[in-house]
Amino acid sequence: MKCLMIIVKCCNNVHITVQEIQIWMFCLYLVKWMGDGLPP
């Protein structure tokens, strides 16, 4: 899953840009929606 790869990249990257943080937060929302069984 691309979002998980981005999350791992952010977690392993010392220098995290604002754009990566925004993508990470968006992916967290997608994971929450899928966990709740709601379509994004």
N, C-alpha and C positions, 0 to 999 in steps of 0.2 A: 504494500500500500504506500503510495507516494507520501501521504501525510505523515505516516509513521517514520519514513525515511528522513523527512524534514525535521521531525521532532528529535530523532536521534542525532542528526547533524547539528541541530541547535544545542543539544545537551553536550555534545562532544566538542563544540566550537567555543573557544575562549572569547573570541571577538564575535558578538552577536549584533547584527544590524537591526534597526528599527523595523525594516521590512520583514526580516525573518521572525521577529517577535510577533508581528501582526499575522503572518502566515501560521505561526505556531498557535496563537490564540484562536484563529479561525478553525484550525484543524481540531483543537480541543472541543470547540462547539460541535463540529461534525461528529466527533466520537461520542459526545454526550447525546446528541440526537439519535445516533444509531443505537446507543445503549438504552435509550428510553423507548425505542421502537417507533420513533417518529421520522418521517421523511424530511430530508434537508431541503 
